[in-house]
Amino acid sequence: MTAATALNRPVGQDRWSLVAVAGMLSFVAMLDMNIVNLALPDLARGFGVSAETAQWAVLGYQLPVVALLLPAGRWLDQVGARPALLFAVSGFALCSAAAAAAPWAAWLIAARLAQGAFGAVLFVLMPVLAARSVRPELRGRAMSVPATLGPLGAVTGPALGGLLLDHIGWRAIFLVKLPICVAALLIARRSAPVGGGLRLPDRASLGDAALVGGAVAALLLALTLSPGAPAWLLLTVAAAPLTVLWLRRPGGRPVSSVLRESGTYGVHGAVLALASGFAAMRYVLALHLQLDDAVSATATGLTTLCFPLGMGLAGPLGGRLADRFGARPLATLGAGVTALGLLLLVPLDASWSLPDIAWRLALAGTGMGLYGGPVQSLVMTAVPPERIATAGSAVQLARSLGFTLGPALATAAWGLGGSDTGGVRAGLGLAAGAAALAALLLARHGRRTARLAPVN
């Protein structure tokens, strides 16, 4: 019995415990993607390596996640849901413990590469668990749980990481996730449907991962290195043939087929755009407050926590409203509110107080809370049950690409905008523009759906 089959059986009783597992894993996976950034100076000093080498503690996790998301979706369509979930959670936790115990940099990087591979499986499983653990009429509410807790983990990562680094040390940032992983593992063992087994991924999937990873690596290098040397932008050219080659392979064709048949190209574009805007804003704002305004790490963390506070309050409301009024209107409204909040941040200058920034972040976070669950429900309900894992992997790829590319795009915008407030405003303007683009794409998807609807 495959993961898709097990999770698509008629639900006699809503399994909210599995929805909770999806939310917990979404939180720790996104937390892990962001909490390590603060530890890079400590890692460089502790291991006696350069900052560029230490950066691979972050890239070593992010690149496998992006590269393996789509192959993980294909693999999950072929294996049992319960063993895949237990395997991925256990592997993720063990790799986190191995990273905390690293005696040298090469050990740490290897552990992070392996953890990113398990993280890719978790990212695909999260929406599948939430979508298929409850009745269809409750799906929007269920999808809001991982969709809200994931970005919450991303935003709270820096604040939590700062506290751990100041009081315990860098190894604690890898260990802090273990209690949540253990709790998720215990709940999954008790609640996940029994059936199916595991199998090794085929060679074609590994080739697909190499092509996708190569394309993403080329984009990241080009964007991060171009402010100092614009010639690096030429590296983006290498991403195009790698992507085209992947789309012509067996791994890329099912994904393009799902997007074409479901008509969700625009929705996936919106997911990528809004994730990029969110990541760009977080990156620019944290650097500006700490480097330009000399705000303490604690004050910066408390200010940026207004974003997840807005998300946490609006997330459950967004799921309930989506179940009542439809996923597409709520997703569009949420993206629009986020764009408004980010747009109000663009005039940022030295005269602003922290509360001036905080209420704008809370407004943007409220929009993200309204948007998160409905947009995932919009995608999951547009595909046939047997393709849900592939659809979930495509959504997570779009989101992970956005989170990965956002800071790189912000770095490029900051460099083009000049020093001081010009660069900050350019980065925040990029974030607001990306959110506005997401709202437009979702609104256009609604008009396209209406045109394609059959006439009774």
FENPE-V257915 format. One record per residue. N is the residue number from 1. RES is the residue in one small letter. SS is DSSP state (H for helix, E for strand, C for the rest). OMEGA is omega in degrees with one decimal (* if undefined). Layout:
N:RES:SS:OMEGA
N:RES:SS:OMEGA
This chain:
1:m:C:-176.9
2:t:C:178.3
3:a:H:-179.3
4:a:H:-179.5
5:t:H:-177.8
6:a:H:-176.2
7:l:H:179.3
8:n:C:174.6
9:r:C:178.5
10:p:C:-176.0
11:v:C:177.5
12:g:C:179.3
13:q:C:-179.3
14:d:C:-179.2
15:r:C:-179.5
16:w:H:176.5
17:s:H:176.6
18:l:H:173.3
19:v:H:177.3
20:a:H:177.1
21:v:H:178.3
22:a:H:178.7
23:g:H:179.6
24:m:H:-179.5
25:l:H:176.2
26:s:H:179.9
27:f:H:-175.0
28:v:H:179.9
29:a:H:178.8
30:m:H:174.2
31:l:H:-178.7
32:d:H:-178.4
33:m:H:-172.8
34:n:H:-173.1
35:i:H:-174.7
36:v:H:-177.5
37:n:H:-177.4
38:l:H:-175.3
39:a:H:-174.1
40:l:H:176.6
41:p:H:178.9
42:d:H:178.7
43:l:H:179.6
44:a:H:179.4
45:r:H:-176.0
46:g:H:-178.6
47:f:H:-179.5
48:g:C:-179.4
49:v:C:179.4
50:s:C:177.6
51:a:H:179.3
52:e:H:177.1
53:t:H:178.8
54:a:H:-179.3
55:q:C:-179.8
56:w:H:170.4
57:a:H:175.7
58:v:H:-178.5
59:l:H:179.2
60:g:H:175.3
61:y:H:-173.5
62:q:H:-175.6
63:l:H:176.1
64:p:H:178.4
65:v:H:-178.2
66:v:H:-175.0
67:a:H:-172.6
68:l:H:-177.6
69:l:H:-177.2
70:l:H:172.6
71:p:H:177.4
72:a:H:176.7
73:g:H:177.6
74:r:H:-178.6
75:w:H:-178.8
76:l:H:174.7
77:d:C:-173.7
78:q:C:-174.4
79:v:C:179.1
80:g:C:-176.4
81:a:H:-175.4
82:r:H:179.0
83:p:H:177.9
84:a:H:179.6
85:l:H:-179.2
86:l:H:179.3
87:f:H:-176.4
88:a:H:-179.5
89:v:H:179.7
90:s:H:179.6
91:g:H:178.7
92:f:H:-179.1
93:a:H:-179.4
94:l:H:178.5
95:c:H:176.7
96:s:H:176.4
97:a:H:178.3
98:a:H:177.8
99:a:H:180.0
100:a:H:-178.0
101:a:C:-173.4
102:a:C:177.4
103:p:C:178.1
104:w:C:-170.7
105:a:H:-177.9
106:a:H:176.6
107:w:H:-178.8
108:l:H:-178.5
109:i:H:178.5
110:a:H:178.5
111:a:H:-180.0
112:r:H:176.0
113:l:H:178.5
114:a:H:179.6
115:q:H:176.6
116:g:H:178.0
117:a:H:176.4
118:f:H:178.2
119:g:H:178.9
120:a:H:178.1
121:v:H:179.3
122:l:H:-179.4
123:f:H:179.3
124:v:H:-177.2
125:l:H:-173.8
126:m:H:-178.8
127:p:H:178.2
128:v:H:178.3
129:l:H:-176.8
130:a:H:-174.3
131:a:H:-171.8
132:r:H:178.8
133:s:C:-180.0
134:v:C:176.8
135:r:C:-178.3
136:p:H:-178.2
137:e:H:177.4
138:l:H:-171.8
139:r:H:179.4
140:g:H:178.5
141:r:H:-179.4
142:a:H:-178.5
143:m:H:-179.7
144:s:H:-177.6
145:v:H:177.1
146:p:H:-179.3
147:a:H:177.5
148:t:H:-176.2
149:l:H:178.0
150:g:H:176.3
151:p:H:174.5
152:l:H:176.4
153:g:H:179.3
154:a:H:-175.4
155:v:H:-178.8
156:t:H:-179.8
157:g:H:-179.8
158:p:H:-179.5
159:a:H:178.7
160:l:H:179.5
161:g:H:178.4
162:g:H:178.9
163:l:H:-179.0
164:l:H:-179.9
165:l:H:-177.4
166:d:H:-170.2
167:h:H:-175.9
168:i:C:-177.1
169:g:C:-171.2
170:w:C:-178.2
171:r:C:-178.6
172:a:H:-178.2
173:i:H:175.7
174:f:H:-177.9
175:l:H:-173.3
176:v:C:-177.6
177:k:C:-172.6
178:l:H:179.1
179:p:H:179.0
180:i:H:178.9
181:c:H:179.9
182:v:H:178.8
183:a:H:178.7
184:a:H:179.7
185:l:H:-179.5
186:l:H:178.8
187:i:H:-179.2
188:a:H:179.3
189:r:H:-177.3
190:r:H:-168.6
191:s:H:-175.1
192:a:C:178.9
193:p:C:-179.5
194:v:C:176.1
195:g:C:176.6
196:g:C:179.7
197:g:C:-179.6
198:l:C:175.0
199:r:C:179.4
200:l:C:174.8
201:p:C:-178.8
202:d:C:-178.0
203:r:H:179.7
204:a:H:178.9
205:s:H:178.2
206:l:H:175.7
207:g:H:176.8
208:d:H:-179.6
209:a:H:179.4
210:a:H:-179.5
211:l:H:179.9
212:v:H:179.2
213:g:H:177.9
214:g:H:179.2
215:a:H:-179.6
216:v:H:179.2
217:a:H:178.0
218:a:H:178.7
219:l:H:-178.2
220:l:H:179.5
221:l:H:-179.4
222:a:H:-175.8
223:l:H:-177.2
224:t:H:-178.1
225:l:H:-174.5
226:s:C:179.3
227:p:C:178.1
228:g:C:-178.4
229:a:C:-175.5
230:p:H:-179.5
231:a:H:178.9
232:w:H:178.3
233:l:H:178.0
234:l:H:-179.9
235:l:H:178.5
236:t:H:179.4
237:v:H:-178.5
238:a:H:-178.0
239:a:H:-175.5
240:a:H:-179.5
241:p:H:177.5
242:l:H:179.2
243:t:H:179.5
244:v:H:179.0
245:l:H:178.5
246:w:H:-179.1
247:l:H:179.5
248:r:C:-179.8
249:r:C:179.4
250:p:H:179.8
251:g:H:-178.1
252:g:H:-176.7
253:r:H:177.7
254:p:H:-179.4
255:v:H:178.7
256:s:H:178.0
257:s:H:179.0
258:v:H:-179.4
259:l:H:-178.3
260:r:H:-177.0
261:e:H:-179.2
262:s:H:-179.2
263:g:C:-174.6
264:t:C:175.7
265:y:H:-178.4
266:g:H:179.7
267:v:H:178.1
268:h:H:175.0
269:g:H:178.1
270:a:H:178.4
271:v:H:179.3
272:l:H:-177.1
273:a:H:-176.5
274:l:H:176.4
275:a:H:177.6
276:s:H:179.4
277:g:H:178.6
278:f:H:-177.9
279:a:H:178.8
280:a:H:179.2
281:m:H:-177.7
282:r:H:-179.5
283:y:H:-176.9
284:v:H:-175.4
285:l:H:-179.7
286:a:H:179.0
287:l:H:-178.2
288:h:H:-176.5
289:l:H:-175.2
290:q:H:-176.5
291:l:H:-176.3
292:d:H:-176.5
293:d:C:178.2
294:a:C:175.7
295:v:C:-178.2
296:s:C:178.5
297:a:H:179.6
298:t:H:179.7
299:a:H:177.7
300:t:H:179.8
301:g:H:179.5
302:l:H:178.8
303:t:H:-178.2
304:t:H:177.6
305:l:H:176.0
306:c:H:177.5
307:f:H:178.4
308:p:H:176.0
309:l:H:176.2
310:g:H:178.2
311:m:H:-177.4
312:g:H:179.5
313:l:H:-174.8
314:a:H:-176.1
315:g:H:178.3
316:p:H:178.1
317:l:H:178.6
318:g:H:178.7
319:g:H:-179.9
320:r:H:-179.8
321:l:H:178.3
322:a:H:177.6
323:d:H:-176.9
324:r:H:-172.7
325:f:H:-179.4
326:g:C:-175.5
327:a:H:-173.5
328:r:H:178.4
329:p:H:-179.2
330:l:H:178.4
331:a:H:178.8
332:t:H:178.3
333:l:H:-179.5
334:g:H:178.4
335:a:H:178.8
336:g:H:178.3
337:v:H:176.9
338:t:H:178.2
339:a:H:179.0
340:l:H:179.3
341:g:H:179.0
342:l:H:178.1
343:l:H:178.7
344:l:H:176.7
345:l:H:-171.8
346:v:C:-179.7
347:p:C:-175.8
348:l:C:173.3
349:d:C:-172.4
350:a:C:-177.7
351:s:C:-178.1
352:w:C:172.6
353:s:C:178.0
354:l:H:175.0
355:p:H:176.4
356:d:H:178.5
357:i:H:-172.3
358:a:H:-176.2
359:w:H:175.8
360:r:H:175.6
361:l:H:178.8
362:a:H:178.0
363:l:H:178.6
364:a:H:178.3
365:g:H:176.0
366:t:H:177.3
367:g:H:178.9
368:m:H:177.9
369:g:H:178.0
370:l:H:-173.2
371:y:H:-165.3
372:g:H:-178.5
373:g:H:-179.7
374:p:H:-176.9
375:v:H:176.7
376:q:H:177.1
377:s:H:179.5
378:l:H:-179.9
379:v:H:-174.6
380:m:H:-179.5
381:t:C:-177.5
382:a:C:-176.4
383:v:C:175.9
384:p:C:-175.2
385:p:H:-176.1
386:e:H:179.8
387:r:H:-171.7
388:i:H:179.4
389:a:H:176.9
390:t:H:177.8
391:a:H:178.8
392:g:H:179.1
393:s:H:178.4
394:a:H:177.2
395:v:H:-178.8
396:q:H:175.5
397:l:H:178.8
398:a:H:-179.1
399:r:H:-178.7
400:s:H:174.8
401:l:H:178.9
402:g:H:179.4
403:f:H:-178.9
404:t:H:-176.2
405:l:H:-176.8
406:g:H:178.5
407:p:H:178.7
408:a:H:176.6
409:l:H:178.8
410:a:H:177.4
411:t:H:178.4
412:a:H:179.3
413:a:H:179.0
414:w:H:179.1
415:g:H:179.4
416:l:H:-178.2
417:g:H:179.1
418:g:C:-176.6
419:s:C:176.9
420:d:H:-172.7
421:t:H:179.5
422:g:H:179.0
423:g:H:178.5
424:v:H:-179.4
425:r:H:177.5
426:a:H:178.3
427:g:H:178.6
428:l:H:175.1
429:g:H:175.1
430:l:H:-179.8
431:a:H:179.2
432:a:H:179.3
433:g:H:178.4
434:a:H:178.6
435:a:H:177.6
436:a:H:177.0
437:l:H:178.2
438:a:H:179.2
439:a:H:179.2
440:l:H:179.9
441:l:H:178.5
442:l:H:177.1
443:a:H:178.7
444:r:H:177.0
445:h:H:178.8
446:g:H:178.6
447:r:H:-179.9
448:r:H:178.1
449:t:H:179.8
450:a:H:179.9
451:r:H:-176.2
452:l:H:-177.8
453:a:C:-179.2
454:p:C:178.5
455:v:C:-178.4
456:n:C:*
